[in-house]
Amino acid sequence: MEAPRPAEVAQPTKVQQPEEKHANEQPKPLQPPQQLPQTAPPKTEEKPVEEQKKEEKPKSRFSFFDFLRYKTIKEEDITDLIEEFRYQLLEADVSYEVSEKILEDLKNSLVGKKVSRSEELEKIVLDSLKKSIEEILTKNRGFDLIEEIKQKGKKPYVIVFFGVNGVGKTTTIAKVAYMLKKQGLSSIIAASDTFRAAAQEQLAYHAQKLEVPLVKGKYGGDPAAVAFDAISSAKSRGIDVVLVDTAGRMHVDSDLVEELKRVVRISKPDLRVLVLDSLAGNDALEQAKYFENNVGYDAVILTKVDADAKGGIVLSLAYELKKPVIYLGIGQDYDNLIPFSPDWFIKRIFQ
Ligand SMILES: Nc1nc2c(ncn2[C@@H]2O[C@H](COP(=O)(O)OP(=O)(O)OP(=O)(O)O)[C@@H](O)[C@H]2O)c(=O)[nH]1
């Protein structure tokens, strides 16, 4: 993986330059870096070219660590640095607990170290961050759905999708149907969202485009009956997978939740997928807790990750849900569904 370029990593905007130093001045304490590793280079103030050239030093990108060189790093030496990282992580929607884990790991990897070159420090910091994130992301690493379906060998393999309104359930089902088709698995969609009139048309559109059969329900009809019919149809036609769409429900709506429980009871799914919108930030965690306590789920698909510049919620979810995040939705096209991969996420943070 490519290490961050100079501009992406903390720059010593306030570090004393040698030529500015006064003879009797004491070494300055660490100044908080203005920017820490992030996806986009920070915007710096425009300065005249001459001035910029004068300020340019062939220094390491972690030269704000200069004062730490040749000495054993103590915890108090890195207080400002840790605080700045904490701020950045929380700003990126990484939950407090996850941020603390990352910072604790970072502290442990720095305190007590004696380094002679700032490049060494830079490497320690980056390695520590990557290792923490990898640990968090791999803890509940998603299983391979295609493998799982093939290995289980049950026909049909039933998947029920649920989540609150507008998270992307219908779009995700279309993406999954597309992915299954590419893998040589047939599917049928159950339009069990009988609550929202347009949901049936939306699914009919996708089903037609993807050439996947669809079992529709009547507006206001029994969603569990639609799922049941789709499963029966799959059995008689030898279809591999049933994808059950359900009405988006606000988790405060107890009637809809009861209805969802019924759909789950009747369709006896092999997999219950909770669809969460990454743009919901920490609210997605609350939704997940609610669905876990009221319906139960086996795996998560996180949508709209393409629109979530921060991405911290992916980390928080992976850490706190204790459930596998199997796919990420990264756009509105059928092929915009990717397996959840720590490498992808780490690259996103550090590139
Ligand atoms: N950018 C982006 N948009 C997405 C993604 N997934 C879904 N969307 C968009 O999100 C909007 C809502 O998606 P739907 O699939 O209708 O959501 P839903 O959960 O079925 O909605 P309800 O049936 O109302 O509960 C649509 O405009 C989708 O195109 C994604 O991964 N990235």
The ligand as a MOL file (V3000), in Angstrom:
LIG
                    3D

  0  0  0     0  0            999 V3000
M  V30 BEGIN CTAB
M  V30 COUNTS 32 34 0 0 0
M  V30 BEGIN ATOM
M  V30 1 N -24.8860 6.2690 -3.8800 0
M  V30 2 C -25.5460 5.1750 -3.5450 0
M  V30 3 N -26.8900 5.1720 -3.5740 0
M  V30 4 C -27.5390 4.0560 -3.2430 0
M  V30 5 C -26.8560 2.8810 -2.8540 0
M  V30 6 N -27.7800 1.9370 -2.5510 0
M  V30 7 C -28.9960 2.5080 -2.7490 0
M  V30 8 N -28.8700 3.7760 -3.1660 0
M  V30 9 C -29.9170 4.7610 -3.4670 0
M  V30 10 O -30.6920 5.0000 -2.2920 0
M  V30 11 C -32.0280 5.2960 -2.6210 0
M  V30 12 C -32.9680 4.3960 -1.8230 0
M  V30 13 O -32.7760 3.0790 -2.2600 0
M  V30 14 P -33.9100 1.9700 -2.2010 0
M  V30 15 O -33.3060 0.7250 -2.7130 0
M  V30 16 O -35.1640 2.4470 -2.8230 0
M  V30 17 O -34.1230 1.9070 -0.6510 0
M  V30 18 P -35.1640 1.0110 0.1830 0
M  V30 19 O -34.4950 0.6950 1.4660 0
M  V30 20 O -35.6400 -0.1250 -0.6180 0
M  V30 21 O -36.3090 2.0560 0.3880 0
M  V30 22 P -37.7790 1.7920 1.0330 0
M  V30 23 O -38.4220 0.7230 0.2300 0
M  V30 24 O -38.4690 3.1280 0.9430 0
M  V30 25 O -37.5710 1.4200 2.4400 0
M  V30 26 C -32.1450 5.1080 -4.1240 0
M  V30 27 O -32.0490 6.3620 -4.7440 0
M  V30 28 C -30.9270 4.2500 -4.4750 0
M  V30 29 O -30.4770 4.4360 -5.7830 0
M  V30 30 C -25.3970 2.9090 -2.8160 0
M  V30 31 O -24.6960 1.9510 -2.4700 0
M  V30 32 N -24.8080 4.0810 -3.1890 0
M  V30 END ATOM
M  V30 BEGIN BOND
M  V30 1 1 1 2
M  V30 2 2 2 3
M  V30 3 1 2 32
M  V30 4 1 3 4
M  V30 5 2 4 5
M  V30 6 1 4 8
M  V30 7 1 5 6
M  V30 8 1 5 30
M  V30 9 2 6 7
M  V30 10 1 7 8
M  V30 11 1 8 9
M  V30 12 1 9 10
M  V30 13 1 9 28
M  V30 14 1 10 11
M  V30 15 1 11 12
M  V30 16 1 11 26
M  V30 17 1 12 13
M  V30 18 1 13 14
M  V30 19 2 14 15
M  V30 20 1 14 16
M  V30 21 1 14 17
M  V30 22 1 17 18
M  V30 23 2 18 19
M  V30 24 1 18 20
M  V30 25 1 18 21
M  V30 26 1 21 22
M  V30 27 2 22 23
M  V30 28 1 22 24
M  V30 29 1 22 25
M  V30 30 1 26 27
M  V30 31 1 26 28
M  V30 32 1 28 29
M  V30 33 2 30 31
M  V30 34 1 30 32
M  V30 END BOND
M  V30 END CTAB
M  END
